[in-house]
Amino acid sequence: MDYGRIGVPDPGGGGGSSTRSLTADPTRTPPKSKLKLLLLLVAATLVVASAVSAALVVFVVRNRVDGERLLHRRPSQAMSRACSRTRYPTLCVNSLLDFPGAAAASDKDLVHISVNMTLHKFGRALYVAAEIGNLNMDPHVRSAYEDCLELLGDSVDLLSRSLTSVAPGGGAAASTQDVLTWLSASLTNQDTCTEGFNELNGYVKNQMSDRLKDLSELVSNCLAIYAAAGGDEDFAGIPIQNRRRRLLSSDKKEHKHFPVWLSRRDRRLLDIPVTAINADVIVSKDGNGTCKTIAEAIKKVPDYGNRRFIIYVRAGKYEESVLKVGRKKTNIMFIGDGKGKTVISGGKSVQDNMTTFHTASFAATGAGFIARDITFENWAGPSKHQAVALRVGADHAVIYRCNIIGYQDTLYTHSQRQFYRECDIYGTVDFIFGNAAVVFQNCTIHARKPLQFQKNTITAQNRKDPNQNTGISIHACRILAEPDLEAAKGSYPTYLGRPWKLYSRTVYMMSYIGDHVHPRGWLEWNATFALDTLYYGEYMNYGPGGAIGQRVNWTGYRVITAAEEASKFTVAQFIYGSSWLPSTGVAFSAGLLT
């Protein structure tokens, strides 16, 4: 792709501007390795997956095995119908024919069989990928490799939850959108893993490519089969959920402040003064708390906790090497003393020989993550290119009254469902990017002065598959220029976004847009790439940069005129926030009215 137009490499491609080949020596072993522990964990995962697999096969197949042998690997009508809806039908048929019970299964059975088969493939891939962890690797290669192991583990967990939800008699209280979210995130995880090796060469890359072959296509097929079976419709790329549609007035009345998936206690925690909160752990640099570092506090959180665990981080600047809330650390709430007072900082960038994914000053993937009154920053600067301040891949995540400060790739909204309210986000190139289903509400988005010859792009959304229920919705926000850009805005145009992937989806609704935004509004990624398949929309924006008369004429761009269409990108319908946000206590508007 042509990245020369803004003078930077691919925002998520896992590399900086260097094209130096990075390889690993397959004959050497590092002195410390956690390979044995990892293999044991992976083996345990496979045992669980195999147990689920065996149970489902017994349920579906029963006495059909003899009949299957007579089919001589010919796909059944049900299999042909299911696979015809996918993007990779040949792989779909071949993979299902190899899975016990699939050839004789009904249309309904193929839904959970496809999820089960995909889970089994991911579990096996994680196991064999872990086998090369003892190799001595260049830091950049090690970074990409560790990303893949983490992402594969996350995907195994997401697929396991999906399987439990769709299996006959599973009894899981998960909605269609829950499963679509988890499958969408699994596909995004695999995409991120693959991209981490894009600019690398050598033994490890070749080995990982072989071990991870077809995983992205398999989960795409699984997502298509599930979406079709659920009757999920799509209106110009917008998910329609008529069963959940409510009058905007009733949404406003019922949930004055925050979406429904937040408990009443969480709503209260987000509204009351910090002095009235009884935190589980207090972090204080001066030693007057429970611990001095945030990393220590995270270690104190129980795995897979169901109750809200509160970590209060007192005022101060915290710069620690690894700050990550992993998938096992669920329902954590971080509370600071306010924007600019409690600061979580870092300076990693792709110039340090690591992937974009690895550069985050703070990362969270544990479901139910909440942050309030904190500044997240990456001070690497514009010359270091990709440098993430905050990365979020947690489902039902809420970021409230926070600063997120950086330059290129500031905020990585990686995957799953996220909500940002009353936040200030600063950056230059692609500074809000990723493939979550995310809504920004009442936020201020600040464009900064970029490097010479660069153009600012606020968003780079990377929806890769038409069945993913993801996208960026910017609702009732302010799009402003920082003073350094304001003084030179004629030389550094700012655009609302550009398409990172083929089905990129971003909308701006009812927001103030400053005159630093170019009249065309949107920027191509590379020539005509994705211009027919993306969905970029604008609805009732205002301000000098909100004029639509000179906007791009791409097939995928649209000026939204119907409230019904715009409503698909509200909290209530796009992230289904009326079912989970109220429990957090964060103020929100479910519908278009604010």
N, C-alpha and C positions, 0 to 999 in steps of 0.2 A: 504493500500500500504506500501511497505518497503522503508522508508525514511532513514534507518540506514546507507546506503552506503555513504551518505554525511553528516550524523549527523544532519539533519534539518527536520522540518515538511514540508508538502505540501506548495509550494510557494504561492498558491492562495487560500488555504483552510480556510482563515479567522482566524487562530489561531496560537499561539506560541507553545512552547513545552509542555505547561501545559495541563493536561487532566482533570483538576478540573471542576466539573459540575457547570455550571452557570445557575441560574434559576431566575424567576421573581415572585413576589407576586401579584396575580391577584386581590387582595382586596384593594390595596393601590393606591392612586392617587398623583402624584408629585405636588408640589405647583405651578409650572408654566408649562403651556401646551399650545401649539399652535394647539391643536386638532380641535377646531371649525373652525379656518381659513383653515386648511388643508382639512377638510371635505367639506367646501364651495368650495374650489378650485377643489377638486375631483369631486364634484357634477356638477360643471360647465363643467368639462371635459366630464363627462358622458352625459350631455345634448347635447354637441356638437357632441359626438360620436353617440348618439341616433338620432340626426337630420340627420346626414350623413347616418346612417343606414336606417332610414325611407325613405329617398329620393331614396336610392339604391334599397330598396325592392320594392318601387312603380315602379321604372324603370324596374326591372327584372321581378317581379311577375305579375303585372297588374291583369289579370283575371285568373291566374293559381291556385289560392288557392283551388278552388273546386276540380280541377284535382289532386292536391297534396293529398287531403284527401283520394282519392281513391287508392293512392299508398300504404296506410297502412304502412308507414315508410320503405318501400323497397327502397334501393338506386337505382337511375337511372343509366343508362349505362354511362352517362357522369360523374356522381359522382364516380362510380366504377373505371372508367379509371383514374380519377384524383387522387383518394386515393390510387390506386395501385402503384403510383410513390412515395409515401411517406414512411417514416420509421415507421410510426404508423398508418397503414391503418384502423384498427378497430376504434380507436379514431377519425380518420378523418371522417369516414362514420357517426358515431354516433353524432359527433358535428355538422356536416353539416345538418343532418336530423332534428336537433333541431332548425336550423336557418331558418327563413321564406324565402321562395323562392328558397332554394338550391336544393330541390328534383326535381324541374321542370326546373332547369337552364341548359343552354348549357355549353359546355366546356369552352367557352370564358367567360361566366358570372361567372363561378365558380372561376375564378382567383380573381376578385374583391370581390366576396362574401366571399372567404376564408380569405382575408385580413380584410374585414369588421367584420367577425365573431371573428377573433383573436383580433382585436382592442376592440371589445365589451367585450371580456373575460378579457383582460388586464385592461380595465377601471373599470370593476366591481371588479376585484381583488384589484386594488389600493384603491377603496372605502372601501371595507370590511377590508383590512389590516390597514387602517388608524383608524378604530374603536377601536383598542387596544392600540393606542398611549398614552393613559392616564395611563397605568399601570406603576408601579414602577419597573424598570429593572436594573439588574446588568450592569455596564458600558460596558462589552463585549457584552451582549445581546442587549443593547441599540444601540451599534455601528452596529451590524448586522441588526437590525431592521431599523435603519435610512438609511443604505445602500440600503435596499430593497425598501423603499419608494422612494428614489431618483431614483433608477434604474427603478422602475415601471413607475414613471412619465416620465423619459426619453423615455421609450419604447412606452408609449401612444403617445408621440409627434412623434416618428419615424414612428409608425404604421399609425398615422393620415396623415403624409406626403405621406406615401406609398399609402394609400387609395385614396387620392386626385389624385395621379399620375396614378393609374390604373383604376379608376372609369370611366365608359362611359361618354364621354363629359367633363371629368375633366379638360382637357386643360392644365395640368401642364407640364412645360418644364423640366421633369426629364427623365433621360436615364434609360435603363435597369439596368446598373451598379449602378445607384443611389438607385434604389429600392432594389436591391440585397444587397447593403451595409447597408441600413436601416433595412432590415429584419435580416441580419446577426448580426447586432449590438443588435437588440432586443433579439435575442437568447442568445448572450453573456451576456447581462444584466441580464437575468433571471438565467443564469448559475452562475454568480457572486453572485447574491442574495442568491441562494440556498447554495452555498459554504460557505457563511458567517456564516451559522448555523451548519456547518458540525461537529464541535467539541463541540457543545453546547447541552444542554438538558433542559427540563422543559416546562412550560406552554406556553411561547411565541413561542418557536420553534414549538410546536405541533399546536398551533393556526395558525401560518404562513404557516406551511406545508399544513394544511387543506385549507387555503384561496388561496394558490398559486398552488394548485394541477393541474397538466397537462399543465401548461402554457408553459413550455419548449417544450413539445411534440407538442403542438398546433402551436407554431410559427415555429417549424421545419417542420411540415406538410405544413404550409402556404408557407414557403420558397421553398419547393420541388415543390409544385403546380405552383408557379410563375416561377421558373427556367425552369421547363419542358415546360410550355406554351410558354415561350420566346425562346424555341429552344436552350437554353444555353448548349453548349457542354463542355466536360471536357476531356482533354488529360493528363492522368496520374495525375489527380488532378490539372491541370493547366488551368485556364480559357482562352478560345480562343476567340478572338474578331476579326475575319477576316475583318469585316466592318471597323474597326478602324486601321488596320495594315498599317503602312507607311514604306517607305524605311528609314533605319537608317540615311543615309546621309541627307535626307530631314528634318528629325526630328532635327538633329544636326544643320542644317543651319537655320531652322525657329526659334528654341528656343535655343539660345546660352547658356542661363544661367538658366532659371527656367521654370517649367511646366506651361501649358497654363492656368490652373485655377486661376492663380494669375494675377490681373489686371496690366495694365501698370504702374499705380500709385504705387501699392504695390511693383512692381519690383524695382521701383526707390527708394522707402522707404528702401528697404533692401540693397541698394548699396551705398546710399549717407551718408556722415558723420552725426553723431547725432546732431551736431551743426546747420545743415541746415534743421532740421526737426521741424516743427511747431506742437508740441504735444498738445493734448487736455487737458491732466493732467500731471503735473510734481510732482513726489514723491521725497522728500528730507528729510532725517532724521534731518537735521539742521533747518528745518522750512522755508527754502528759496524757497520752491516750492508751488504747489497748496495744497498739503497735506503731512503729515508726514508718513503715512502708506499706504501700498499697498491695504489693505482692504478698506480704505476710498476711494481710487481711483476707485476700482471696483464698489463701490456703485454709483459712479457718471456716470457710463456707462448706456445709455438708453437700455431698453429691446428690443430685436429683431431689433437692428439697422442694417440698410443696408449699411451705409457708414463706412469706416474704422475709428475706434476710437483709438487714439494713447495715450498710457501711457508710459511716459519716467521715468524710475527709475534710479535716480542718484547713483553714487558709494556709497557703504555702505553695511553693512550686515543687512538684514531684516529677523527677526524671529518673526512671528506672529502666533497666535494659529490656525486660520482658513483662509487659502488662497485658494479660489476656484472661478474659472470662470464658473458659472453654465450655463445650456443650454439656458437660456434667454439672456445671455450676448454674443451676436454674433459679429463677425468681430472686435475683440479686437486685437491690436498689442502692445506687451510689448517690449520696447527697453531699454537696459542697456548701461553702459559705457564700457563693455567688460568682457570677461571671467576673473574671479577672482577679478573683481572690483565691479560689482553689483552682490551681492550674496543673493539668497533667500534660507533660511536655516531652518531646523527643525530637531527634534530628536525623533519623535514618532516611535514606533515599536510595534509589536504584543505582546511584553512583557509588554506593558502598558494596557493589556486587551482590545484590539480593533482588528478589522479585518485588513488584509493587505490593503484592499481598503481604509481604514480610515487613514492609516499612512502617506499618501503623504504630503510632505512639501509644494507642490503646485499641484493643480489639475485643469484641464480645460476640459469642455465638450461643451462649446459654439462653434457652427460652425464657421469656418474661423479664428480660433485662430492662432496667429503668435507670436513667441518669438525670439528675436535677441540679441546677445551679453550679455547673462546673465549666471550666474552659479546657478544651482539648486542642493542643497545638502541635504543629510540626514546623520547626524553625529552620529547616534545611535551606530554604530560599529558592527562588525561581531558577537559578542556574543548575540546581541539582535535579531538575525535572520531577519525575514522579516521587512524591513524598507524602504519605497519608497521615493525617492527624487522627482520624477516627474511622475504624472499620467495624461495621455491624452486620452480622449474619444470623442474628437471634430472631426467632419468631415472636410476635407480639412485643416488639421492643418499643420503648418510648424514650425520647430525648426531649427534655423540657427545660427551657430557660438556660440553654447552654451556648457558649461560644465554640465554634469549630473553625480553627484558623490555620491556613496554609497557603500554598500557591498552586502548583499543579497537583491534581488528584487529592484534594483536601479531605473530602468525605466519601468513603467507599461504602455505599449502601449495597452491600454484596448480595443479599438474598433474604427471602421470607418477608414477613409483614412488619412494617415499621411506621412510626408516627413521630413527627417532629413538630413541636409547638413553641413559639416565641423564642426561637434560636437565631443567632447571628452566624452566618456562614461566609467565610472569606476565601477568595482564591483567584486563580487566573485561568489556566487551561483545564477543561474537563473537570472542574473542581467539585461537581456532584456527579458521581458515576456509579455504575453497578447495575444489578438486575433484581433488586427487591421490588415488592409491591409497596410503594412508599408514598405517603402524603406529607407535604410540608404545609403547615397552616400558621398564619400570623407570624411568619419568619421574615427576617431581613437578609437578603442575599447580596453580599458586597463584592463587586469586581475590583481587583487590584491591578496595578500597572504590571504588565508582563515583561518578559525579555524583549529586546529589540527584534523586530520583524515577526513577533508572535501575534496571534489573534486570541482574544479571550473567548472561551466557550464555557457557558455555565454548566451544561449537562452533557453527559455522554452515556446514554442508556444502552445496555447491551442485551436486550431481549433477543434470543437466538432462534426461538421456536414459536410458531404461531399459537401453540397450545399452552404456553406459559402464561399464567395470570399475573404478569408483572408489569411494571412501568413506574414512571415518576409523575406525580401530580403536585403542582405548585399552586396553592389555593390561598387567596387573600393575603399575599405576601408583598414585600417591597423589593424591587430590583434596583439597587443603587450602585453608584460609582464611588470608590474611595477617593480621598483628595488627591493622591498621587496620580490616579487615572484621570480624574476630572480635569486636571490641568493639561493632560495630553491626549484626551479622548479622540481627537481627530486622527491621531497617528496609530491608535491601538483600538480597532473596532471590537465590540463585544457582541456575541451571538447567544441566543437562547439555548442552543444545543446543536449537536451533530450526531449522526447515527453510528454508534460503535459496532452494532451488529444488525443483521438483516431486518429484524422486526422491531427495531427500536421504537419505544413508545413514551412520549412525554407531552404533558399538557400544562398550560398556564391559564389560570382562571381567576377573574376578578382581582387581579394584582396590579399594583402600580409599577410601571416600567419606565426607567429614566432614559434620557436622550443619549446616553452612551451606547445603547443597543442599536446596532445597525438597522436601517429600514428594512433590509431583506429578512431580518429576524433570525434566520437559521443558516447553518453552514454545512456544506458537503463534507463528508469524511474523505472520500476519494472518488472524484469524477461523479459517475451516476450510481455508485453503490447505494443500495437500499432505498433510493428515492421513491420507488413504486410500492415498496412493502412496509415502510415505516408508518407510524401514526403519530403525527405532530399536530396538536390542536391548540387554538387560542379561543378563550371565551370571556367576553366583557372585560378585557383588561383596559387600563386607562393610563394617562401620563404621556409625555412626549414620545416615548419609545414604544407605546402601545398601538400606534397607528398601523393599520394593516394594509394600506393602499399599495405599498411597494413590496409586500412579502413575497417569498419564493412561490413559484407555481408548480411545485412538485406534486405528483399524483397523490402521495401520502400525506401532504399537508392540507389541513382544513381549518377554515374559520367556523367554529361551532356556533350555531345560531339557536339551537333548540335546548331548552333547559333540561329536557329529558336525557339528551345525549351527554351534556355536561355533568349531570348528576351521577353518571356511571363512574366518574373519577372523584367522587366525594368520599369522605371517611366511611359513611354508612355502606356504600356499595363497592368501592374499589378495594379497601382493605377490610371490609366487613366489620368495621370498628364498632358498630352499634352492639356487637356481641361480646367485645372484650375490653375496649378502652375505658368504659366507666369504672372498672375495677381498679385502674391505676390512679385515678384522681386527677389526671391531666385534663385541663380544659380543652374542649374541642367542639366543633360544629359538625354534626352528622351530615347535614345537607349543604346546599349552596349558600344559604343565608348564614351570615356571620355576626 
